[in-house]
Amino acid sequence: MAGNSANIGSPRTPAVLGLSDTKAFVAVTSVLIGTFTGVVNSRLTDIGLADLRGSLGISFDEASWITTAYVVAEATAVPATIWMRQLLSPVRCIMFGAGLFSLLSLIAPFSPSLSILVIVQALRGFSAGILIPMTYGVIMRYVPQQWRLIWLALYAMVSGVTPSFSVYLEAVIVNYLSWRYLFWLNVLPAAITVFAAAYGLKPEPVRYMRLRRPDFFGLLTLSLGIAALVAACDQGNRLDWFNSGLIVGLLGAASLLLAAFVMSSISRVSPMVGPQLLRHHNFGLGIVVMLLTRLALTSASFAIPQFLIRVQGYRALESGALFLTAALLQILLTPAIAWVSYRTDPRNLVCAGALTFGFGTFLCVNVTSNWTAEQFLLPLALQTIGGSCLAVPVMIILTEDIEFAQIPWAASWVHITRTVGTAVALAFVGTLVRVREQLHSNLVGQHIQAGDLRLETRLDQLSSLLQVRAATDDGLVRSSLVLARTVQREAYVMAFADAFFVIGACTLVAAVVSIILRRTNIPGRFL
């Protein structure tokens, strides 16, 4: 490990500023807020797409590229942040990323066309991709050791709470404000991050020697490979995956580029991003656990509101209120989980959290068309408790298995996992629900045949409820439409039940992986 750490900097742990230093406290807090803003924005325009489409006069397919441009650019920027951090220092990177993000968020609603808005979105995503990975390094650099776990818990909470909180935030903005505030909401927090970083964090000298012999091949192959993979995931369900030449091309390009990155980085003495870090037992398995839990958390936060909207006809704000409760519960639990993490084996917390989350998800497998938000309260509470028990211990496990000089690598892999995991989760659950709904609709439809006594009885009952005569053409048409909608509703119920089962299975796999993790020291070298 010492040999690897020498590749990217001195292994000596630099001195840190105490939290009694007001400047450091303000700066780290503001960076965390800026990170929260950037993470929320990765999916902030999803619910607001309808308003954006209406304002710009564009189709659903065209509007889908607004979110794709953001998440692809965000993922693309992550590898570059290591080189920028070494060249410019974390402080300058934070100021650049947050400043650009604030400025672009201000001007985005004034975009005159879709093409301009997509370009602005891509630049916003790129700036967020610079800002977010810096937070981990800033905490490790400026927060004293006895306080790091608390701040890392807050950092983990930001990633965990955003899927729930963004559902509510999007709904409030769309219902009470304007779609423009999907962008303008970020201007002030990002601007505060710029000034707070300049106020509280001491910039290091620019290291011009980093311009010599940089690993541009590794940087480009990793960046473009991740971009192609995220773009394929984001657009795959809409374009029907392997039936689309674009998706096949993106997946093929991602495979070739990422393979080239791995081969180049393994053979290079000083790679830009070290895949060697993934060979460390606890770090590699910890990343697997983080990916599995990210898949489960994001999928559940997507599936539950979509069920309420599609099956029960909820408005976005009605389903969002449910997730606001979950977000507040997670905020309250985070300090307690951090306290417990100092006093118990992190592997036990990871296993318990995965099992709790899985149990809450498996409760949803018995979902029916009569379920409302109240029926989801207990499952969502268990998912929130389980998710809280996962985030902080995983950060401990990852931190324990690296050298201090490898923190930039670790921060990049954590953020890559979060970004790719989110994209894969949304693509997976969206595709699964669509395919299973089609399958269940077809299977149910096979039992509906003209002339069947039960069908005729059902149509007569529907006609009676609609107060029309079944013998008339209008009565038959209206009754048939109601019956078709009922079939589709029940097909969606069964499709979401299938999705909940698969999500629960992911957490069980995470629990199994946690068993083979190596025991870590408490409180650990850096915590």
TALIN-V700387 format. One record per residue. N is the residue number from 1. RES is the residue in one letter. SS is DSSP state (H for helix, E for strand, C for the rest). Layout:
BEGIN
N_RES_SS + N_RES_SS
END
This chain:
BEGIN
1_M_C + 2_A_H + 3_G_H + 4_N_H + 5_S_H + 6_A_C + 7_N_C + 8_I_C + 9_G_C + 10_S_C + 11_P_C + 12_R_C + 13_T_C + 14_P_C + 15_A_C + 16_V_C + 17_L_C + 18_G_C + 19_L_C + 20_S_C + 21_D_C + 22_T_H + 23_K_H + 24_A_H + 25_F_H + 26_V_H + 27_A_H + 28_V_H + 29_T_H + 30_S_H + 31_V_H + 32_L_H + 33_I_H + 34_G_H + 35_T_H + 36_F_H + 37_T_H + 38_G_H + 39_V_H + 40_V_H + 41_N_H + 42_S_C + 43_R_C + 44_L_C + 45_T_C + 46_D_C + 47_I_C + 48_G_C + 49_L_H + 50_A_H + 51_D_H + 52_L_H + 53_R_H + 54_G_H + 55_S_H + 56_L_H + 57_G_C + 58_I_C + 59_S_C + 60_F_H + 61_D_H + 62_E_H + 63_A_H + 64_S_H + 65_W_H + 66_I_H + 67_T_H + 68_T_H + 69_A_H + 70_Y_H + 71_V_H + 72_V_H + 73_A_H + 74_E_H + 75_A_H + 76_T_H + 77_A_H + 78_V_H + 79_P_H + 80_A_H + 81_T_H + 82_I_H + 83_W_H + 84_M_H + 85_R_H + 86_Q_H + 87_L_H + 88_L_H + 89_S_C + 90_P_H + 91_V_H + 92_R_H + 93_C_H + 94_I_H + 95_M_H + 96_F_H + 97_G_H + 98_A_H + 99_G_H + 100_L_H + 101_F_H + 102_S_H + 103_L_H + 104_L_H + 105_S_H + 106_L_H + 107_I_H + 108_A_H + 109_P_H + 110_F_H + 111_S_C + 112_P_C + 113_S_C + 114_L_H + 115_S_H + 116_I_H + 117_L_H + 118_V_H + 119_I_H + 120_V_H + 121_Q_H + 122_A_H + 123_L_H + 124_R_H + 125_G_H + 126_F_H + 127_S_H + 128_A_H + 129_G_H + 130_I_H + 131_L_H + 132_I_H + 133_P_H + 134_M_H + 135_T_H + 136_Y_H + 137_G_H + 138_V_H + 139_I_H + 140_M_H + 141_R_H + 142_Y_H + 143_V_C + 144_P_C + 145_Q_H + 146_Q_H + 147_W_H + 148_R_H + 149_L_H + 150_I_H + 151_W_H + 152_L_H + 153_A_H + 154_L_H + 155_Y_H + 156_A_H + 157_M_H + 158_V_H + 159_S_H + 160_G_H + 161_V_H + 162_T_H + 163_P_H + 164_S_H + 165_F_H + 166_S_H + 167_V_H + 168_Y_H + 169_L_H + 170_E_H + 171_A_H + 172_V_H + 173_I_H + 174_V_H + 175_N_H + 176_Y_H + 177_L_C + 178_S_C + 179_W_C + 180_R_C + 181_Y_H + 182_L_H + 183_F_H + 184_W_H + 185_L_C + 186_N_C + 187_V_H + 188_L_H + 189_P_H + 190_A_H + 191_A_H + 192_I_H + 193_T_H + 194_V_H + 195_F_H + 196_A_H + 197_A_H + 198_A_H + 199_Y_H + 200_G_H + 201_L_C + 202_K_C + 203_P_C + 204_E_C + 205_P_C + 206_V_C + 207_R_C + 208_Y_H + 209_M_H + 210_R_H + 211_L_H + 212_R_C + 213_R_C + 214_P_C + 215_D_C + 216_F_H + 217_F_H + 218_G_H + 219_L_H + 220_L_H + 221_T_H + 222_L_H + 223_S_H + 224_L_H + 225_G_H + 226_I_H + 227_A_H + 228_A_H + 229_L_H + 230_V_H + 231_A_H + 232_A_H + 233_C_H + 234_D_H + 235_Q_H + 236_G_H + 237_N_H + 238_R_H + 239_L_H + 240_D_C + 241_W_H + 242_F_H + 243_N_H + 244_S_C + 245_G_H + 246_L_H + 247_I_H + 248_V_H + 249_G_H + 250_L_H + 251_L_H + 252_G_H + 253_A_H + 254_A_H + 255_S_H + 256_L_H + 257_L_H + 258_L_H + 259_A_H + 260_A_H + 261_F_H + 262_V_H + 263_M_H + 264_S_H + 265_S_H + 266_I_H + 267_S_H + 268_R_C + 269_V_C + 270_S_C + 271_P_C + 272_M_C + 273_V_C + 274_G_C + 275_P_H + 276_Q_H + 277_L_H + 278_L_H + 279_R_H + 280_H_C + 281_H_H + 282_N_H + 283_F_H + 284_G_H + 285_L_H + 286_G_H + 287_I_H + 288_V_H + 289_V_H + 290_M_H + 291_L_H + 292_L_H + 293_T_H + 294_R_H + 295_L_H + 296_A_H + 297_L_H + 298_T_H + 299_S_H + 300_A_H + 301_S_H + 302_F_H + 303_A_H + 304_I_H + 305_P_H + 306_Q_H + 307_F_H + 308_L_H + 309_I_H + 310_R_H + 311_V_H + 312_Q_H + 313_G_C + 314_Y_C + 315_R_C + 316_A_H + 317_L_H + 318_E_H + 319_S_H + 320_G_H + 321_A_H + 322_L_H + 323_F_H + 324_L_H + 325_T_H + 326_A_H + 327_A_H + 328_L_H + 329_L_H + 330_Q_H + 331_I_H + 332_L_H + 333_L_H + 334_T_H + 335_P_H + 336_A_H + 337_I_H + 338_A_H + 339_W_H + 340_V_H + 341_S_H + 342_Y_C + 343_R_C + 344_T_C + 345_D_C + 346_P_H + 347_R_H + 348_N_H + 349_L_H + 350_V_H + 351_C_H + 352_A_H + 353_G_H + 354_A_H + 355_L_H + 356_T_H + 357_F_H + 358_G_H + 359_F_H + 360_G_H + 361_T_H + 362_F_H + 363_L_H + 364_C_H + 365_V_H + 366_N_H + 367_V_C + 368_T_C + 369_S_C + 370_N_C + 371_W_C + 372_T_C + 373_A_H + 374_E_H + 375_Q_H + 376_F_H + 377_L_H + 378_L_H + 379_P_H + 380_L_H + 381_A_H + 382_L_H + 383_Q_H + 384_T_H + 385_I_H + 386_G_H + 387_G_H + 388_S_H + 389_C_H + 390_L_H + 391_A_H + 392_V_H + 393_P_H + 394_V_H + 395_M_H + 396_I_H + 397_I_H + 398_L_H + 399_T_H + 400_E_H + 401_D_C + 402_I_C + 403_E_C + 404_F_H + 405_A_H + 406_Q_H + 407_I_H + 408_P_H + 409_W_H + 410_A_H + 411_A_H + 412_S_H + 413_W_H + 414_V_H + 415_H_H + 416_I_H + 417_T_H + 418_R_H + 419_T_H + 420_V_H + 421_G_H + 422_T_H + 423_A_H + 424_V_H + 425_A_H + 426_L_H + 427_A_H + 428_F_H + 429_V_H + 430_G_H + 431_T_H + 432_L_H + 433_V_H + 434_R_H + 435_V_H + 436_R_H + 437_E_H + 438_Q_H + 439_L_H + 440_H_H + 441_S_H + 442_N_H + 443_L_H + 444_V_H + 445_G_H + 446_Q_C + 447_H_C + 448_I_C + 449_Q_C + 450_A_C + 451_G_C + 452_D_C + 453_L_H + 454_R_H + 455_L_H + 456_E_H + 457_T_H + 458_R_H + 459_L_H + 460_D_H + 461_Q_H + 462_L_H + 463_S_H + 464_S_H + 465_L_H + 466_L_C + 467_Q_C + 468_V_C + 469_R_C + 470_A_C + 471_A_C + 472_T_C + 473_D_H + 474_D_H + 475_G_H + 476_L_H + 477_V_H + 478_R_H + 479_S_H + 480_S_H + 481_L_H + 482_V_H + 483_L_H + 484_A_H + 485_R_H + 486_T_H + 487_V_H + 488_Q_H + 489_R_H + 490_E_H + 491_A_H + 492_Y_H + 493_V_H + 494_M_H + 495_A_H + 496_F_H + 497_A_H + 498_D_H + 499_A_H + 500_F_H + 501_F_H + 502_V_H + 503_I_H + 504_G_H + 505_A_H + 506_C_H + 507_T_H + 508_L_H + 509_V_H + 510_A_H + 511_A_H + 512_V_H + 513_V_H + 514_S_H + 515_I_H + 516_I_C + 517_L_C + 518_R_C + 519_R_C + 520_T_C + 521_N_C + 522_I_C + 523_P_C + 524_G_C + 525_R_C + 526_F_C + 527_L_C
END
